[in-house]
Amino acid sequence: MSKFKKKRGAASPQVSTASLPDIIFMLLFFFMVVTVLRDSEQKVTVRTPEASELTKLQQKSLVNHILIGKPKEKFQDQYGTRPRIQLGDSFKNVADIPLFLEKHKVKVPEALRPRIKSSLKVDGDVTMGIVQDVKEMLRKSGQLAINYSARPTQRRR
């Protein structure tokens, strides 16, 4: 007969899952609060021209998006049908571009400020007059890096 007896049937206690739903809902709530779905609503109709040689922007946080086009139908009662400039989430004038650029520049770390670009997303039916005015104001504001948005050329068979 041995001195030491083996304990049989002594299993380790199970992990309690009572708090698991609480943890899941806390994580869900956290991600709902922290996640940003969209910066701004596009209020103008923009059908960009086609291009064959395109490059993607690397750091989208360094890009100022300037949209130029006719207001969408739900905004035409208030703003008319003439082409308008959309900066961020609202319609602005050409004179408001320097302030828009400065607000974006403040959000960017100082080391990355020289790499900020302005992306012009212009409707194909817009005349070049308003585009020239925007480019002139960008030049006066010191924003010389400009990108023109386009869509890839569709292959025709």
C-alpha positions, 0 to 999 in steps of 0.5 A: 500500500502506498502512502500517497493517494491520487486524487481522482475527479478533482478538476480545475474550476471552470472560467466564469463567463458571466461578465463576458457580455459586459466586456463585449458591450463595452468594446462595442461602445468604445469602437462606436464612439472612437470610429469616424465614418465620414469626414464630410458629406459631398454636396456637389455633383462631381463627375471627374474626367477619365485618365490613363496614368494615375497614381494613388495618394500615399498619406490621405491625412495630408490632403486638402480636398476641394470639390468644385461642381454643381450643387446636388438637387437637394441643395439647389433651392438654397444655392442655385445651379451654378458651380460652387466650391465645397471646402470640408462640409460647406459651400465657400467662396474663393476668398475662404480658401486660405482659412481652410488651408490654415485650419488643416495645417494646424492639425498636421504635425509640423514636420509633415506640413511641407508635404501637404497637398491640395486635391481638386476634384472638379466636375467635367462640365465646370468651366475653367474660370472657377478652377483658375480662381481656386488655383490662383488663391492656392498659389497666393496661400503658398499651397503649390502642391496640387493634385487633380482627381480623376477616374481610370479610363474604362476599357472599351471592347 
